[in-house]
Structure formats: C-alpha cells, structure tokens
Amino acid sequence: MGNKQINIARPTFLGNERKYVLDALDSGWVSSIGPYIDSFEKSFAAYHGAKHAIATHNGTIALHLALAASGIGEGDEVIVPDLTFIATANSVRYCHATPILTDVSPGDWNISPEEVRKAITPATKAILPVHLYGNPAAMKEIMEIAGEHNLLVIEDCAEALGALYQERKVGTFGDIGCFSFFGNKIITTGEGGMCITNNDELAERMRILRDHGMNRNKKYWYDHPGFNYRMTNMQAALGLAQMEQVDKLIAARDEIYQAYCSELGASSVVRLQDVNGQRNVNWMFTVRITGMTFDRRDAIMDMLKDLCIDSRPVFYPISLMPFYHDAIYTPGELIHSFAISQEGISLPTYVGLTREEIKFIAESLLGCIEIAGE
Ligand SMILES: Cc1ncc(COP(=O)(O)O)c(C=O)c1O
C-alpha cells in the first residue's frame, strides 16, 4: 500500500444512473424540460415528506433562490455560521443583504444558538444554519429563537442529505431546506441543487424566480427580474437514479465512519464533531487535531500527499476573507471557528473505500501528527 492514489471523494453509481442518463439523451430532452425533472423532484420531496421540491442547477443558487423567494433584500441581516463553505454567506450577499457571521459551537462545530441570540437586531430577517460535514445543527433551539423573533429559517443541508435531527430529516425544520448535488456530495447530479418546503407560496415564488420570473399563466410575460436557475433533464436523470440508492449510499458511509472511529478512537489528540445523539451522515470524515496551527496542519496534509493520500483543510472562517470583514458580528470573538479551522482536516470519504485503505490512512495520519509535533 502507499502507491495507489486515494482521493478525498468519488461519486458512486450503483444502479440506474447510466440507463436514465442515456434515456434522457436519447429522448432529446437535454435542457430544463423533460420527465426526469418532475420525477426527481417528486422522489426528493417524498424522501423528505415535504410538499414541494424545486430542483436547481447547483446548491449555491438553491440558497440564493430560497433567500430571494423569502424576500430577503437590502438592509436585511441574515445570521450565518462563521465556519462554513463560502456559498452560505455569498448567497446572502447576492440578495444585497448582510450576512452576520457568528461563532460556532466547539462541540458540534455548527451555528451556536447562544451566539445567534446575541446577534439579533431589528434588521435580522433570517437564520441560515448549516449542517456542517453532515452533522445536524441544534434545530430545536434555532427554531425556538426564530419563533420568538419571527425570523425565517433557511437550512443549508448541502452536506447533510439524509441526516436526522430528533428522528426528523434535516431540511424539514426551517421554511426552506437547500441541498447540493456536487460530485463529492451524498448523491450527485454533476452540479445540482434542490430547495424543499411545505409552504405553497414560497414554492410558487421559487418556481417563478427559477424560470426568469416568468408568469406561470402567460408565456414570456415577466412579473419579476428572475434568474435561470433550472436543472437539466440529464442532471435530473442522474439524480433520480441516485435517489434510488440513497439509503445504501448513506449506510456505506456509516461503515466508513465506524471504521475511522475504531482506527483513530484511541488517539488522545484526534477529536471528532459531537453528534449529540443525532444521526449524522458521514459526508466527509473530518478530524480536529489538538494543538495544530495552520502551518502544522498544512504540513500534515503535505506529508499525507507524499503518501498518495488526498486530504482537505476544514473551511477557513468566512470572517478571515477580506471582503467579509465588515460583516463580522463580534470582531475578534469568533474563537471556535478559528480554532476548529486551524486544527481541522478532512480525510478520504467515499463509497468503495476499503477497510484496509482506512487503516492505512488512519495510521499515516497518526504518524504525520507525531512528526509535525516534533
Ligand atoms: C455548506 C455548503 N453550502 C453550499 C454549498 C454550495 O453547493 P454547490 O457547490 O452545489 O453550489 C456547498 C457545497 O459545496 C456547501 O458545502
């Protein structure tokens, strides 16, 4: 072992993926009209027990569509965790609103309800929790705060398809749940995204805005300056086949999680996200290594690379990006997002990774940590 390249992620096609995509191609319906779009949306909605599912071209614009349909605009503030993929905050900016970056909880690495409370102002319109790395955020507390202050909740479930919070699927707590189907996600459509909601009005607005703002009863009459955020029939064909496999894919990721835990569990310097009794989906197995700096963390990743093991740094806090310095809620107090970021490394996680490979990756990581600590 040691020579074969182990990538960080890889898509898995176990079922009808090829058949459905070829069928979409053969049918000639390659753009955003075609039967697979409807079937994929229906299957996604049914999986979540949601009334509506609206497919989009990617997860970033699913977030933008959700915020735009919710009426978020200039002068509004949206509370966002500081530790997330940049698209979460950018989607707020696309609406000319202000993302208010709040520190995350040191345990589950997700948006902290206490910090959310502190960040609320008269301009606050929404909370945008992220279920980071497939680990559910504290939705009970978030929904309580939202109820007290009459705030919208848009869930960023890009990394957490199938995760359960109190036995209920993430994405079904807030007003809208948004998903990504990028190639490294739980299911993929190449690029792709989805918004789910039980709210008829929000669903209708999202459908209209997704299609340039065109009036649903009068072709080429536009009531709003909307967007072209539609998914193609080819993407949806892939998505439908992936949804047929989703439980299998998640179960396989669970096994990878358990295998990594048993290999790394005895280490006193490796820590994981607290699951808090919820059901995470192992989107990307991510560890926090006590005492790391950005430089030492990067040195570990370089050493892993020399062993042909791909790894990935945890996201940098959004507050470190120069163009978001004006958005920080409590400058200098985003302690946990910074600490988790500099100590965090994601390890290869994909269906098909063998037990032997996991053992090799874990042993290599522990070896590299020791060298980096010297
Ligand atoms: C937390 C989070 N939000 C949003 C996105 C955006 O999704 P996409 O890459 O499909 O635009 C991603 C995906 O990479 C993500 O990880």
The ligand as an ORCA input file, in Angstrom:
! r2SCAN-3c Opt
* xyz 0 1
  C     -22.218     24.095      3.243
  C     -22.356     24.277      1.767
  N     -23.235     25.188      1.296
  C     -23.408     25.381     -0.009
  C     -22.700     24.668     -0.953
  C     -22.864     25.002     -2.396
  O     -23.235     23.952     -3.205
  P     -22.761     23.873     -4.740
  O     -21.317     23.514     -4.755
  O     -23.640     22.806     -5.297
  O     -23.022     25.195     -5.361
  C     -21.801     23.698     -0.518
  C     -21.085     22.862     -1.483
  O     -20.107     22.676     -1.854
  C     -21.595     23.509      0.878
  O     -20.710     22.617      1.325
*
